[in-house]
Amino acid sequence: MTKTIRDKAISALYRSLSPETICIADLDCSSGPNTFLVVTQLIRVICEECKSNGQQQQLPEFHDFLNDLSGNDFNTIFRSLMPEFYDDLRKKNIIEDEFDPNNCFVSGVAGSFYNRLFPSKSLHFVHSSYSLHWLSQVPDGIENNKGNICLTSTSSASVIKAYYEQFERDFATFLKHRSKELVQNGRMILTMLGRKNEDLFCKGCSDEWELLATVLKIIGGSIEEEKMDAFNIPAYNPSPAEVMCVVEKEGSFAINSSETSEIQRNDSSDEKYNMIQSFRSVAEPLLVSHFGDELNVDQVFHYYREITANNCMEKEKIMFINVSVSLVKRN
């Protein structure tokens, strides 16, 4: 869904700068089949630019930085780099046989993107998908969010304020660091789970987390109440207006374009199963980190599946909203 604005951004960057080496950072790359997806598509676009208008312009060198937290499985990434990555490029006709793999360099960069990661003015293009709605920490001052594990319609005004202010600080920090690392007129494409409008509690924002909170109330009787109340999710789904407000206020980037897109994730029984498995992959590390052995995670998701089968998520089409922005570093 974001391919169009991503392709336009990398094409515009290459036409305006024509660097001999293009340095690309994919932030929160994970480790799996999709890790090289964005890098592959960006290389394809640059190759097409080089061949445009009947001209055979020499390809630049590519330096691709794959970033994630230090616990990410970088070993798996680099084991799949050769020869699978280059073979995949050729199979998709993205590169030709004469493409020199030595012109494409891939590095792993461990660390939080809420900190500096790269030298000053060393990057041309930054990409991040499904990451920036995650906060650097659970907001302070949300002790009165008892019974909830995220923002819900029963959260107090002070909790709502704390969550938004944490998002604002984190996103502004992210922009400040990337502005130092990008060259002049460098570009970023950022996609995060968000909302269509200013309705904080619209469908799709917190449905999965609210169901998880219900499960924890059912099976968490043996866990200390204080520990249960202290479990909150460090995530905030911003609206397009909130994203643009922080960008404009921070001031380092001009907004080239912004759009929202929707994903419907519960059309079929297989998709519902995949949705639960996907949610578990996100929620389980948070549960284990907070509760340790006090909580039986298999039991949690056994109840979660049962509740989901009888919940409105089974009967209604819940839409998940993506907020995407294309940014250009100001002079």
Backbone hydrogen bonds, N-H to C=O, Kabsch-Sander energy under -0.5 kcal/mol:
donor,donor_aa,acceptor,acceptor_aa,energy
6,R,2,T,-2.0
7,D,3,K,-2.9
8,K,4,T,-2.3
9,A,5,I,-1.9
10,I,6,R,-2.3
11,S,7,D,-2.2
12,A,8,K,-2.5
13,L,9,A,-2.2
14,Y,10,I,-2.3
15,R,11,S,-2.5
16,S,12,A,-1.9
17,L,13,L,-2.3
18,S,14,Y,-2.0
22,I,61,E,-2.9
23,C,21,T,-0.6
24,I,22,I,-0.6
24,I,63,H,-2.6
25,A,125,F,-2.6
26,D,65,F,-2.8
27,L,25,A,-0.7
27,L,127,H,-3.0
28,D,67,N,-1.1
29,C,67,N,-3.0
35,T,32,G,-1.7
37,L,34,N,-1.3
38,V,34,N,-0.6
40,T,36,F,-2.7
41,Q,37,L,-2.1
42,L,38,V,-2.5
43,I,39,V,-2.3
44,R,40,T,-2.0
45,V,41,Q,-2.1
46,I,42,L,-2.1
47,C,43,I,-2.6
48,E,44,R,-2.2
49,E,45,V,-2.1
50,C,46,I,-2.3
51,K,47,C,-1.1
52,S,48,E,-0.6
52,S,49,E,-0.9
54,G,51,K,-0.8
55,Q,52,S,-1.9
57,Q,50,C,-2.6
57,Q,55,Q,-0.9
61,E,20,E,-3.0
62,F,103,N,-3.0
63,H,22,I,-2.8
64,D,62,F,-0.5
64,D,105,F,-3.4
65,F,24,I,-3.6
65,F,63,H,-0.6
66,L,64,D,-0.6
66,L,107,S,-3.2
67,N,26,D,-2.5
67,N,65,F,-0.7
68,D,109,V,-1.4
72,N,69,L,-2.2
74,F,72,N,-1.8
77,I,73,D,-1.2
78,F,74,F,-2.3
79,R,75,N,-1.8
80,S,76,T,-1.5
82,M,78,F,-0.6
85,F,80,S,-1.0
85,F,81,L,-0.6
86,Y,81,L,-0.7
87,D,83,P,-2.7
88,D,84,E,-2.5
89,L,85,F,-1.7
90,R,86,Y,-1.9
91,K,87,D,-2.5
92,K,88,D,-1.8
93,N,90,R,-1.9
94,I,89,L,-2.7
95,I,89,L,-1.1
99,F,96,E,-2.3
103,N,100,D,-2.7
104,C,101,P,-1.8
105,F,62,F,-3.5
105,F,103,N,-0.5
107,S,64,D,-2.8
109,V,66,L,-2.9
111,G,68,D,-2.2
115,N,112,S,-1.7
121,K,180,K,-2.5
122,S,119,P,-1.0
122,S,181,E,-1.7
123,L,181,E,-2.6
124,H,23,C,-2.8
125,F,23,C,-1.9
126,V,187,R,-2.3
127,H,25,A,-2.9
128,S,189,I,-2.1
129,S,27,L,-0.6
130,Y,191,T,-1.8
131,S,191,T,-0.8
134,W,131,S,-2.1
135,L,234,P,-3.0
145,N,142,I,-1.8
148,N,145,N,-1.9
155,S,152,T,-1.8
160,I,156,S,-2.2
161,K,157,A,-2.3
162,A,158,S,-2.1
163,Y,159,V,-2.4
164,Y,160,I,-2.3
165,E,161,K,-2.6
166,Q,162,A,-1.9
167,F,163,Y,-2.2
168,E,164,Y,-2.9
169,R,165,E,-2.4
170,D,166,Q,-2.6
171,F,167,F,-3.0
172,A,168,E,-2.2
173,T,169,R,-2.2
174,F,170,D,-2.6
175,L,171,F,-2.4
176,K,172,A,-2.4
177,H,173,T,-2.3
178,R,174,F,-2.4
179,S,175,L,-2.2
180,K,176,K,-1.1
181,E,177,H,-1.3
182,L,178,R,-2.0
183,V,123,L,-2.7
185,N,329,K,-0.9
186,G,183,V,-2.3
187,R,124,H,-2.3
188,M,327,L,-2.2
189,I,126,V,-2.3
190,L,325,V,-2.3
191,T,128,S,-2.4
192,M,323,V,-2.3
194,G,321,I,-2.9
195,R,238,P,-2.0
200,L,198,E,-1.0
202,C,199,D,-1.3
205,C,202,C,-1.8
210,E,206,S,-2.7
211,L,207,D,-2.0
212,L,208,E,-1.9
213,A,209,W,-2.2
214,T,210,E,-1.8
215,V,211,L,-2.0
216,L,212,L,-2.5
217,K,213,A,-1.7
218,I,214,T,-1.4
219,I,215,V,-2.3
220,G,216,L,-1.6
223,I,220,G,-1.5
228,M,224,E,-2.3
229,D,225,E,-2.8
230,A,226,E,-1.2
231,F,228,M,-1.3
232,N,230,A,-0.8
233,I,149,I,-3.2
235,A,233,I,-1.9
236,Y,133,H,-2.7
243,V,239,S,-2.2
244,M,240,P,-2.6
245,C,241,A,-2.2
246,V,242,E,-2.0
247,V,243,V,-2.1
248,E,244,M,-2.6
249,K,245,C,-2.4
250,E,246,V,-2.7
251,G,247,V,-2.2
254,A,328,V,-3.1
256,N,254,A,-0.7
256,N,326,S,-3.0
257,S,326,S,-1.4
259,E,324,S,-2.4
261,S,322,N,-1.8
263,I,320,F,-2.2
265,R,263,I,-0.6
265,R,318,I,-1.1
272,K,268,S,-2.3
273,Y,269,S,-2.3
274,N,270,D,-2.6
275,M,271,E,-2.5
276,I,272,K,-2.1
277,Q,273,Y,-2.5
278,S,274,N,-2.8
279,F,275,M,-2.5
280,R,276,I,-2.6
281,S,277,Q,-2.0
282,V,278,S,-1.0
282,V,279,F,-0.6
283,A,279,F,-3.0
284,E,280,R,-3.0
286,L,282,V,-0.6
287,L,283,A,-2.3
288,V,284,E,-2.9
289,S,285,P,-2.1
290,H,286,L,-1.7
291,F,287,L,-3.1
292,G,287,L,-0.6
292,G,288,V,-1.7
294,E,291,F,-1.7
295,L,292,G,-1.0
297,V,295,L,-1.0
300,V,296,N,-2.1
301,F,297,V,-2.2
302,H,298,D,-1.4
303,Y,299,Q,-2.2
304,Y,300,V,-2.1
305,R,301,F,-1.8
306,E,302,H,-1.7
307,I,303,Y,-2.9
308,T,304,Y,-2.5
309,A,305,R,-1.8
310,N,306,E,-0.8
310,N,307,I,-0.9
311,N,307,I,-0.5
311,N,308,T,-1.0
314,E,311,N,-2.0
315,K,311,N,-0.6
315,K,312,C,-0.6
316,E,312,C,-3.4
318,I,316,E,-1.0
320,F,263,I,-3.1
321,I,194,G,-0.5
322,N,261,S,-3.0
323,V,192,M,-2.9
324,S,259,E,-2.9
324,S,322,N,-0.5
325,V,190,L,-2.4
326,S,257,S,-2.9
327,L,188,M,-2.9
327,L,325,V,-0.5
328,V,254,A,-2.5
329,K,186,G,-3.1
330,R,252,S,-2.7
